[in-house]
Amino acid sequence: MTNSMKERLFAAGAVVSAVAMLLSGCGANNSNTNSSDNGSNTTASTQEEPAEGIDIANWKGTLPTPDASKTYNNPQERDNIKDGGTLTLGTTYTANWNSLNTDGNTLYMGTFWQLYMPQLWDYTADGEVSPNPDFLSKVEVTSSDPLVVTYDINPKAKWNDGTDITWKDFESTWKTSNGKDANYTPASTDGYDKIASVKAGTSDKQAVVTFSEPYYPYQALFQNLLNHNSLDAKTYTSGWIDNPHNEWAAGPFKVQSTDKDSTVFVPNEKWWGEKPKLEKITFKYMEDAAALNAFKNGELDSISAGSKDNLAAIKSMKDIQLRLGYSLATYVFTYNTKAGALKDIAVRKAISQAFDNETWNKIAY
């Protein structure tokens, strides 16, 4: 980062499927510590992790286990953050920019979509979900039998080409994701294949989604929207290759440039929500080993890594800060209701009620 955003971040893996990050800022102490105090021993510590992260050079003892209900990214009120600065990160190249398509559905492209495409739902650290008011002014279940969910779209919400975001964009997202048309190759049909119809409500700014059978959680659907102008099947599968289609996007950033080496995002002047603080975000395409060296050379502001060797490689660097935290995920068990004893709903209920989450977490993580 530069200017007011002068920090550097390093991420590393820790216990219980936690993800970790290291920040480096100007003027921090550069005292060295041995590897057993800096990540090679990930046994839970009685020390509490500071909200802003860990000064890795001066941390004594084993690393702390983060609180799953908290985030450790130095949370601040928006007004406390200065305007300006740049951020440079490493990532992996994905040719297809359509994240809803099988070929474009990568973690890396998902990160890009968070910056420049509609994100309809917000999530807290402890898993609470709510409509993103920049796109949705109201969402409610208007019928339980059949399940009907009504989405009121923010009147200000527009695509970058100037057209309104409407119920038609919900319809195009459903049609390309429900698996009924073999010309489309969606990354997942789950949930969308249980929708009977998507129609306009009281206006084009209201989408009424009717399900053919119950689906939970319905908030898992329509996290993103596909512009209805990109509904053509050929465009869906191959029209996004090396083309981010800014005109079909809607988000706080836009793509300024992209090639096989890097992608650059800058603030979107057509964005109706709160303006981004950063003036530029640059993603450089590189392998993990190269990213670690780039971080050490000051070319990247943040990386993630999950081994004691990577922590050891940066422990003597100036101004490094480690951040440990949990990744966000919801795990769902789906029963085959046509198999043996599972045909009986009482059996399925008994298995669900008897399931030991604590033991599962210990084994899985």
C-alpha positions as CSV (number, residue, x, y, z in Angstrom):
1,M,0.0,0.0,0.0
2,T,1.1,3.6,-0.3
3,N,0.5,7.0,1.3
4,S,-2.1,6.7,4.1
5,M,-2.5,3.0,3.4
6,K,1.2,2.2,4.1
7,E,0.9,-1.3,5.5
8,R,1.9,-4.7,4.4
9,L,0.1,-7.9,5.2
10,F,1.2,-11.5,5.5
11,A,-1.3,-14.3,5.9
12,A,-0.5,-17.8,7.3
13,G,-2.5,-20.9,8.3
14,A,-3.1,-21.7,11.9
15,V,-5.1,-24.2,14.0
16,V,-8.8,-25.0,13.6
17,S,-8.8,-24.1,9.9
18,A,-8.0,-20.6,10.8
19,V,-6.5,-18.3,8.2
20,A,-3.8,-15.8,9.3
21,M,-2.4,-12.6,8.0
22,L,0.7,-10.5,8.7
23,L,0.8,-6.7,8.3
24,S,3.9,-4.6,8.1
25,G,3.9,-0.9,8.8
26,C,6.5,1.8,8.9
27,G,8.6,2.2,12.0
28,A,7.8,-1.0,13.8
29,N,10.4,-2.8,16.0
30,N,12.6,-5.2,14.1
31,S,13.7,-7.5,16.9
32,N,14.1,-11.1,15.9
33,T,12.5,-14.1,17.6
34,N,13.0,-17.8,17.1
35,S,10.7,-19.9,15.0
36,S,9.1,-21.6,17.9
37,D,7.7,-18.2,19.0
38,N,6.6,-17.2,15.5
39,G,4.3,-19.7,14.0
40,S,6.0,-23.1,14.0
41,N,4.1,-24.0,17.2
42,T,0.4,-23.3,16.6
43,T,-0.7,-24.6,20.0
44,A,-3.5,-22.4,21.5
45,S,-2.2,-19.6,23.6
46,T,-3.8,-18.1,26.7
47,Q,-3.0,-14.7,25.3
48,E,-5.7,-12.9,23.5
49,E,-5.1,-11.9,19.9
50,P,-5.2,-8.1,19.5
51,A,-8.0,-6.9,17.2
52,E,-5.4,-5.2,15.0
53,G,-3.3,-8.3,14.7
54,I,0.0,-9.6,16.1
55,D,3.3,-7.8,16.1
56,I,5.1,-11.0,15.0
57,A,8.6,-9.8,15.9
58,N,7.7,-9.0,19.5
59,W,5.1,-11.7,20.2
60,K,6.3,-14.1,22.9
61,G,5.0,-17.7,23.3
62,T,2.7,-19.7,21.1
63,L,0.2,-18.0,18.8
64,P,-3.3,-17.3,20.1
65,T,-6.4,-19.1,19.0
66,P,-8.7,-16.5,17.4
67,D,-12.2,-16.0,18.6
68,A,-14.5,-17.3,15.8
69,S,-17.0,-14.4,16.4
70,K,-14.4,-11.7,15.8
71,T,-12.4,-10.4,13.0
72,Y,-8.7,-9.3,13.3
73,N,-8.4,-6.8,10.5
74,N,-8.0,-3.7,12.6
75,P,-11.7,-2.7,12.4
76,Q,-12.2,1.1,12.2
77,E,-15.1,3.4,11.6
78,R,-15.1,4.5,7.9
79,D,-14.4,8.1,8.8
80,N,-11.2,7.1,10.5
81,I,-9.8,5.8,7.2
82,K,-8.0,8.4,5.1
83,D,-8.8,8.7,1.4
84,G,-6.2,7.6,-1.1
85,G,-3.5,4.9,-1.3
86,T,-2.9,1.8,-3.4
87,L,-3.0,-1.9,-2.6
88,T,-1.0,-4.5,-4.5
89,L,-1.7,-8.2,-4.1
90,G,-0.8,-11.5,-5.8
91,T,-3.3,-13.8,-7.3
92,T,-3.8,-16.6,-9.9
93,Y,-4.8,-15.9,-13.5
94,T,-8.3,-16.9,-14.6
95,A,-9.1,-16.5,-18.3
96,N,-12.9,-16.5,-18.0
97,W,-14.4,-13.5,-16.2
98,N,-17.8,-15.1,-15.8
99,S,-17.7,-16.3,-12.2
100,L,-21.1,-18.0,-12.5
101,N,-19.7,-20.2,-15.3
102,T,-17.7,-23.4,-14.6
103,D,-14.6,-22.1,-16.2
104,G,-14.7,-18.8,-14.3
105,N,-15.7,-20.1,-11.0
106,T,-12.5,-19.7,-9.1
107,L,-11.6,-18.2,-5.7
108,Y,-9.5,-15.6,-7.6
109,M,-12.3,-14.5,-9.9
110,G,-14.7,-14.5,-7.0
111,T,-12.4,-11.9,-5.3
112,F,-12.6,-9.8,-8.5
113,W,-16.4,-10.0,-8.6
114,Q,-16.6,-8.7,-5.0
115,L,-15.0,-5.5,-6.2
116,Y,-16.8,-4.8,-9.4
117,M,-20.0,-6.9,-9.7
118,P,-23.2,-6.9,-7.6
119,Q,-23.0,-8.5,-4.2
120,L,-26.5,-8.8,-2.8
121,W,-25.8,-10.2,0.6
122,D,-23.6,-9.1,3.5
123,Y,-22.2,-11.5,6.1
124,T,-20.9,-10.9,9.6
125,A,-18.0,-12.8,11.1
126,D,-20.3,-15.1,13.1
127,G,-22.4,-15.9,10.0
128,E,-25.3,-13.6,10.2
129,V,-26.6,-12.6,6.7
130,S,-28.5,-9.5,5.7
131,P,-29.4,-7.9,2.3
132,N,-26.8,-5.5,1.0
133,P,-28.7,-2.1,1.0
134,D,-26.7,-0.9,-2.0
135,F,-28.6,-3.4,-4.0
136,L,-31.6,-4.6,-2.0
137,S,-33.9,-2.3,0.0
138,K,-36.0,-5.2,1.3
139,V,-36.2,-9.0,1.1
140,E,-39.0,-11.0,2.6
141,V,-40.7,-14.4,2.4
142,T,-44.1,-13.5,1.1
143,S,-45.4,-17.1,1.0
144,S,-44.3,-20.3,2.7
145,D,-46.4,-22.7,0.6
146,P,-45.2,-22.5,-2.0
147,L,-42.1,-20.7,-0.9
148,V,-42.0,-17.2,-2.4
149,V,-39.3,-14.7,-1.8
150,T,-39.8,-11.1,-2.9
151,Y,-36.8,-8.8,-3.5
152,D,-37.1,-5.0,-3.6
153,I,-34.2,-3.6,-5.6
154,N,-32.6,-0.4,-4.6
155,P,-34.0,2.3,-6.9
156,K,-30.5,3.7,-7.4
157,A,-29.0,0.4,-8.5
158,K,-27.8,0.5,-12.1
159,W,-25.5,-1.4,-14.4
160,N,-22.5,0.6,-15.6
161,D,-24.1,0.9,-19.1
162,G,-26.8,3.0,-17.4
163,T,-29.7,0.5,-17.5
164,D,-31.5,-0.3,-14.3
165,I,-30.9,-3.5,-12.3
166,T,-34.3,-5.1,-12.5
167,W,-36.2,-8.4,-12.0
168,K,-34.9,-9.4,-15.5
169,D,-31.4,-9.8,-14.0
170,F,-32.8,-12.2,-11.4
171,E,-34.5,-14.1,-14.2
172,S,-31.3,-14.3,-16.3
173,T,-29.3,-15.5,-13.3
174,W,-31.9,-18.2,-12.7
175,K,-32.2,-19.3,-16.3
176,T,-28.4,-19.7,-16.7
177,S,-28.0,-21.4,-13.4
178,N,-30.9,-23.9,-13.2
179,G,-29.3,-26.6,-15.4
180,K,-32.3,-26.9,-17.7
181,D,-30.5,-25.6,-20.8
182,A,-27.4,-27.6,-21.8
183,N,-26.0,-24.6,-23.6
184,Y,-25.1,-23.0,-20.3
185,T,-22.4,-24.4,-18.0
186,P,-23.1,-23.1,-14.5
187,A,-20.7,-23.8,-11.7
188,S,-23.7,-24.9,-9.5
189,T,-27.4,-25.5,-10.1
190,D,-28.1,-26.1,-6.4
191,G,-31.2,-24.1,-5.3
192,Y,-31.8,-22.6,-8.8
193,D,-33.1,-25.9,-9.9
194,K,-35.8,-25.6,-7.3
195,I,-37.2,-22.3,-8.6
196,A,-40.4,-22.5,-10.6
197,S,-40.5,-18.9,-11.8
198,V,-39.0,-15.4,-11.6
199,K,-41.4,-12.6,-12.4
200,A,-41.8,-8.9,-12.0
201,G,-43.6,-7.7,-8.9
202,T,-45.3,-4.3,-8.5
203,S,-42.6,-2.8,-10.7
204,D,-39.5,-3.8,-12.7
205,K,-37.6,-3.0,-9.5
206,Q,-39.2,-5.9,-7.6
207,A,-38.4,-9.6,-8.3
208,V,-40.8,-12.3,-7.2
209,V,-39.1,-15.7,-6.9
210,T,-41.4,-18.7,-6.6
211,F,-40.0,-22.1,-5.6
212,S,-41.2,-25.5,-6.9
213,E,-40.1,-27.0,-3.6
214,P,-38.7,-25.5,-0.4
215,Y,-35.1,-24.5,-0.4
216,Y,-33.0,-23.4,2.6
217,P,-31.2,-21.1,3.0
218,Y,-32.7,-19.1,0.2
219,Q,-30.0,-16.4,1.0
220,A,-27.5,-18.7,-0.6
221,L,-29.1,-17.8,-4.0
222,F,-28.6,-14.6,-5.9
223,Q,-25.4,-13.6,-4.2
224,N,-24.4,-12.3,-7.6
225,L,-26.5,-11.2,-10.6
226,L,-25.9,-11.7,-14.3
227,N,-26.8,-8.8,-16.5
228,H,-29.7,-9.8,-18.7
229,N,-28.0,-8.4,-21.7
230,S,-25.4,-11.2,-21.5
231,L,-28.0,-14.0,-21.6
232,D,-26.8,-15.3,-25.0
233,A,-25.4,-18.8,-24.4
234,K,-22.2,-18.3,-26.5
235,T,-21.5,-15.1,-24.6
236,Y,-22.1,-16.8,-21.3
237,T,-19.6,-19.6,-22.0
238,S,-16.9,-17.8,-24.0
239,G,-17.7,-14.1,-24.3
240,W,-16.1,-13.3,-21.0
241,I,-12.6,-14.7,-21.9
242,D,-10.1,-12.0,-21.1
243,N,-13.0,-9.6,-21.1
244,P,-14.4,-8.3,-17.8
245,H,-17.3,-6.5,-19.5
246,N,-17.3,-3.3,-17.4
247,E,-20.5,-2.3,-19.1
248,W,-22.3,-5.3,-17.6
249,A,-20.9,-4.7,-14.1
250,A,-22.0,-2.7,-11.1
251,G,-19.8,-2.2,-8.1
252,P,-17.6,0.3,-6.2
253,F,-14.7,-0.5,-8.5
254,K,-14.2,-1.0,-12.2
255,V,-11.5,-2.7,-14.2
256,Q,-9.0,-0.1,-15.5
257,S,-6.8,-2.7,-17.3
258,T,-6.2,-6.4,-17.5
259,D,-3.8,-8.7,-19.3
260,K,-1.9,-12.0,-18.7
261,D,0.3,-10.3,-16.1
262,S,-2.0,-8.2,-14.0
263,T,-5.4,-6.6,-13.4
264,V,-5.9,-3.1,-12.1
265,F,-9.1,-1.8,-10.4
266,V,-10.0,1.8,-9.8
267,P,-13.0,3.5,-8.2
268,N,-16.2,3.3,-10.4
269,E,-17.4,6.9,-11.0
270,K,-20.9,5.4,-11.6
271,W,-21.2,3.8,-8.2
272,W,-24.1,5.1,-6.2
273,G,-22.9,3.9,-2.8
274,E,-20.1,5.0,-0.5
275,K,-17.0,5.8,-2.5
276,P,-14.0,3.5,-2.1
277,K,-11.1,4.7,0.0
278,L,-8.4,3.2,-2.1
279,E,-7.4,4.9,-5.4
280,K,-6.1,1.7,-7.0
281,I,-5.9,-2.0,-6.4
282,T,-3.4,-4.0,-8.5
283,F,-3.4,-7.8,-8.7
284,K,-0.3,-9.4,-10.1
285,Y,-0.5,-13.0,-11.4
286,M,2.1,-15.2,-9.8
287,E,2.7,-18.6,-8.2
288,D,2.7,-18.9,-4.4
289,A,6.5,-19.2,-4.2
290,A,7.0,-16.1,-6.3
291,A,4.4,-14.2,-4.2
292,L,6.4,-14.9,-1.0
293,N,9.6,-13.5,-2.6
294,A,7.6,-10.5,-4.0
295,F,6.4,-9.8,-0.5
296,K,9.9,-9.9,0.9
297,N,11.0,-7.6,-1.8
298,G,8.3,-5.1,-1.1
299,E,6.4,-5.7,-4.4
300,L,3.2,-7.0,-2.6
301,D,1.4,-5.6,0.4
302,S,-0.3,-8.8,1.5
303,I,0.1,-12.5,1.1
304,S,-1.3,-15.6,2.7
305,A,0.6,-18.8,3.6
306,G,0.0,-21.8,5.8
307,S,3.4,-23.2,6.9
308,K,6.0,-22.6,9.5
309,D,8.6,-22.4,6.7
310,N,6.8,-19.4,5.2
311,L,6.5,-17.8,8.7
312,A,10.2,-18.4,9.3
313,A,11.1,-16.8,5.9
314,I,9.6,-13.5,6.9
315,K,10.1,-13.4,10.7
316,S,13.2,-11.1,10.4
317,M,11.5,-8.6,8.1
318,K,10.7,-5.1,9.3
319,D,7.2,-4.0,10.1
320,I,5.4,-7.4,9.8
321,Q,2.1,-8.1,11.5
322,L,0.3,-11.4,11.7
323,R,-3.4,-11.7,11.6
324,L,-5.2,-15.0,12.5
325,G,-8.8,-15.5,11.8
326,Y,-11.4,-18.0,10.6
327,S,-12.6,-18.5,7.1
328,L,-16.4,-18.1,6.5
329,A,-18.2,-21.2,5.5
330,T,-21.5,-23.0,6.0
331,Y,-21.5,-26.7,5.8
332,V,-24.7,-28.6,4.9
333,F,-25.5,-32.3,5.2
334,T,-27.8,-33.5,2.5
335,Y,-29.6,-36.9,3.0
336,N,-30.6,-39.2,0.2
337,T,-34.3,-39.6,1.1
338,K,-34.7,-42.6,-1.2
339,A,-32.0,-44.7,0.5
340,G,-32.8,-47.4,3.1
341,A,-33.7,-46.1,6.5
342,L,-33.2,-42.5,5.4
343,K,-36.6,-42.7,3.7
344,D,-38.0,-42.2,7.2
345,I,-38.0,-38.6,8.2
346,A,-37.8,-39.6,11.9
347,V,-34.4,-41.3,11.2
348,R,-33.1,-38.2,9.4
349,K,-34.3,-36.1,12.3
350,A,-32.6,-38.4,14.8
351,I,-29.3,-38.3,12.9
352,S,-29.4,-34.5,12.8
353,Q,-30.2,-34.0,16.4
354,A,-27.6,-36.5,17.6
355,F,-24.8,-35.1,15.4
356,D,-21.9,-33.9,17.6
357,N,-20.7,-30.6,16.2
358,E,-17.9,-30.3,18.8
359,T,-16.4,-33.7,17.9
360,W,-16.8,-33.0,14.2
361,N,-14.9,-29.7,14.5
362,K,-12.0,-31.4,16.4
363,I,-11.7,-34.1,13.7
364,A,-12.3,-32.0,10.6
365,Y,-10.0,-29.1,11.7
